[in-house]
Amino acid sequence: MIRTIQIGKYITAQGPLVRKLVNGLVVIRVGQKLVTGRPICKRVA
């Protein structure tokens, strides 16, 4: 499942979900690197 996370105030990253951490952060894979950040909630139109 592809997830979008927020890394900094203006930086986001998108990639396949690797795992969810206990503190609410999400780890995704971007290329060969693992990136951790806050998940961005889906908006309902």
DSSP file (Angstrom, degrees, kcal/mol; ACC not computed):
  #  RESIDUE AA STRUCTURE BP1 BP2  ACC     N-H-->O    O-->H-N    N-H-->O    O-->H-N    TCO  KAPPA ALPHA  PHI   PSI    X-CA   Y-CA   Z-CA
    1    1 A M              0   0    0      0, 0.0    16,-2.4     0, 0.0     2,-0.4   0.000 360.0 360.0 360.0 129.5    0.0    0.0    0.0
    2    2 A I  E     -A   16   0A   0     14,-0.2     2,-0.3    12,-0.1    12,-0.0  -0.639 360.0-173.2 -80.4 131.0    1.4    3.4   -1.0
    3    3 A R  E     -A   15   0A   0     12,-3.1    12,-2.2    -2,-0.4     2,-0.5  -0.919  18.0-142.4-125.2 151.8    1.5    5.9    1.8
    4    4 A T  E     -A   14   0A   0     -2,-0.3    36,-2.2    36,-0.3     2,-0.3  -0.956  23.6-176.3-112.3 131.5    2.3    9.6    2.0
    5    5 A I  E     -AB  13  39A   0      8,-2.8     8,-2.2    -2,-0.5     2,-0.6  -0.886  25.3-126.8-126.1 158.2    4.2   11.0    5.0
    6    6 A Q  E     +AB  12  38A   0     32,-3.1    32,-2.1    -2,-0.3     6,-0.2  -0.923  24.8 174.4-104.9 122.5    5.3   14.4    6.2
    7    7 A I        -     0   0    0      4,-2.6     2,-0.2    -2,-0.6     5,-0.2   0.854  68.7  -2.1 -94.0 -44.0    9.0   14.6    7.0
    8    8 A G  S    S-     0   0    0      3,-1.4    -1,-0.1    29,-0.0    29,-0.0  -0.607  94.7 -74.6-131.6-167.5    9.4   18.3    7.7
    9    9 A K  S    S+     0   0    0      1,-0.2     3,-0.0    -2,-0.2    -3,-0.0   0.875 131.0  12.9 -64.0 -36.5    7.1   21.3    7.6
   10   10 A Y  S    S+     0   0    0      2,-0.0     2,-0.5    -4,-0.0    -1,-0.2   0.256 109.4  94.0-123.2  10.5    7.1   21.5    3.8
   11   11 A I        +     0   0    0      2,-0.0    -4,-2.6     0, 0.0    -3,-1.4  -0.919  44.7 173.9-114.6 126.7    8.6   18.1    2.8
   12   12 A T  E     -A    6   0A   0     -2,-0.5     2,-0.3    -6,-0.2    -6,-0.2  -0.881  10.0-163.3-123.8 159.6    6.6   15.0    2.0
   13   13 A A  E     -A    5   0A   0     -8,-2.2    -8,-2.8    -2,-0.3     2,-0.4  -0.982   3.5-156.2-140.6 151.5    7.5   11.6    0.7
   14   14 A Q  E     +A    4   0A   0     -2,-0.3   -10,-0.2   -10,-0.2   -12,-0.1  -0.991  32.2 115.4-132.8 137.3    5.5    8.8   -0.9
   15   15 A G  E     -A    3   0A   0    -12,-2.2   -12,-3.1    -2,-0.4    15,-0.1  -0.980  63.0 -49.3-178.9 177.9    6.2    5.1   -1.1
   16   16 A P  E     -A    2   0A   0      0, 0.0    13,-1.9     0, 0.0   -14,-0.2  -0.417  61.8-106.7 -69.3 140.8    5.2    1.6    0.0
   17   17 A L  E     +C   28   0B   0    -16,-2.4    11,-0.2    11,-0.2     3,-0.1  -0.463  36.6 175.3 -68.6 131.6    4.4    1.1    3.7
   18   18 A V  E     -     0   0B   0      9,-3.1     2,-0.3     1,-0.4    10,-0.2   0.813  61.9 -33.0-100.4 -52.8    7.1   -0.9    5.6
   19   19 A R  E     -C   27   0B   0      8,-1.4     8,-3.0     2,-0.0     2,-0.4  -0.986  47.9-119.5-163.8 161.5    5.7   -0.6    9.2
   20   20 A K  E     -C   26   0B   0     -2,-0.3     6,-0.2     6,-0.2     2,-0.2  -0.913  32.0-139.2-105.5 134.8    3.8    1.5   11.7
   21   21 A L    >   -     0   0    0      4,-2.9     3,-1.6    -2,-0.4    -2,-0.0  -0.539  20.1-114.3 -92.8 160.6    5.7    2.5   14.8
   22   22 A V  T 3  S+     0   0    0      1,-0.3    -1,-0.1    -2,-0.2    -2,-0.0   0.827 113.3  59.5 -62.3 -34.3    4.2    2.6   18.3
   23   23 A N  T 3  S-     0   0    0      1,-0.1    -1,-0.3     2,-0.0     3,-0.1   0.357 123.9 -98.8 -81.1   7.6    4.6    6.4   18.6
   24   24 A G  S <  S+     0   0    0     -3,-1.6    -2,-0.1     1,-0.3    -1,-0.1   0.303  83.0 128.1  96.3  -8.5    2.3    6.9   15.5
   25   25 A L        -     0   0    0     13,-0.1    -4,-2.9    -5,-0.1     2,-0.4  -0.376  48.2-140.2 -77.6 161.7    5.0    7.4   13.0
   26   26 A V  E     -CD  20  37B   0     11,-2.7    11,-2.0    -6,-0.2     2,-0.5  -0.954   1.8-146.1-125.4 141.7    5.2    5.4    9.7
   27   27 A V  E     +CD  19  36B   0     -8,-3.0    -9,-3.1    -2,-0.4    -8,-1.4  -0.935  22.7 176.6-108.7 128.2    8.2    4.0    7.9
   28   28 A I  E     -CD  17  35B   0      7,-2.6     7,-2.8    -2,-0.5     2,-0.5  -0.843  29.3-117.6-123.7 163.7    8.1    3.9    4.1
   29   29 A R  E     - D   0  34B   0    -13,-1.9     2,-0.5    -2,-0.3     5,-0.2  -0.906  24.6-177.5-104.4 125.9   10.6    2.7    1.5
   30   30 A V  E >   - D   0  33B   0      3,-2.9     3,-2.0    -2,-0.5     2,-0.5  -0.926  68.7 -50.7-122.2 102.7   11.9    5.4   -1.0
   31   31 A G  T 3  S-     0   0    0     -2,-0.5    -2,-0.0     1,-0.3   -16,-0.0  -0.591 121.7 -24.6  67.4-120.6   14.2    3.7   -3.5
   32   32 A Q  T 3  S+     0   0    0     -2,-0.5     2,-0.3    -3,-0.1    -1,-0.3   0.395 123.6  88.6-101.9   1.2   16.7    1.8   -1.3
   33   33 A K  E <   -D   30   0B   0     -3,-2.0    -3,-2.9     2,-0.0     2,-0.5  -0.706  69.3-134.9-103.0 151.4   16.2    4.0    1.8
   34   34 A L  E     -D   29   0B   0     -2,-0.3     2,-0.4    -5,-0.2    -5,-0.2  -0.901  23.5-165.0-101.0 131.9   13.7    3.8    4.7
   35   35 A V  E     -D   28   0B   0     -7,-2.8    -7,-2.6    -2,-0.5     2,-0.4  -0.957   4.4-155.8-122.6 135.5   12.1    7.1    5.6
   36   36 A T  E     +D   27   0B   0     -2,-0.4     2,-0.3    -9,-0.2    -9,-0.2  -0.903  31.5 125.6-112.2 137.8   10.2    7.8    8.8
   37   37 A G  E     -D   26   0B   0    -11,-2.0   -11,-2.7    -2,-0.4   -30,-0.2  -0.970  58.8 -64.8-169.2-177.9    7.6   10.5    9.2
   38   38 A R  E     -B    6   0A   0    -32,-2.1   -32,-3.1    -2,-0.3   -13,-0.1  -0.683  53.8-116.5 -83.9 132.7    4.0   11.5   10.2
   39   39 A P  E     -B    5   0A   0      0, 0.0     2,-0.5     0, 0.0   -34,-0.2  -0.406  21.2-130.7 -68.1 145.1    1.3   10.0    8.1
   40   40 A I        -     0   0    0    -36,-2.2   -36,-0.3    -2,-0.1     2,-0.1  -0.862  25.5-126.1 -96.6 125.1   -0.9   12.4    6.1
   41   41 A C        -     0   0    0     -2,-0.5     2,-0.2     1,-0.1    -1,-0.0  -0.361  23.9-108.2 -71.1 148.6   -4.6   11.7    6.6
   42   42 A K        -     0   0    0     -2,-0.1     2,-0.4     1,-0.0    -1,-0.1  -0.528  31.5-132.8 -73.7 142.9   -6.8   11.2    3.5
   43   43 A R        -     0   0    0     -2,-0.2     2,-0.6     2,-0.0    -1,-0.0  -0.789   7.8-139.9 -98.5 142.0   -9.3   14.0    2.8
   44   44 A V              0   0    0     -2,-0.4    -2,-0.0     1,-0.1     0, 0.0  -0.888 360.0 360.0-100.7 125.4  -12.9   13.3    2.1
   45   45 A A              0   0    0     -2,-0.6    -1,-0.1     0, 0.0    -2,-0.0   0.470 360.0 360.0 -82.9 360.0  -14.3   15.5   -0.7
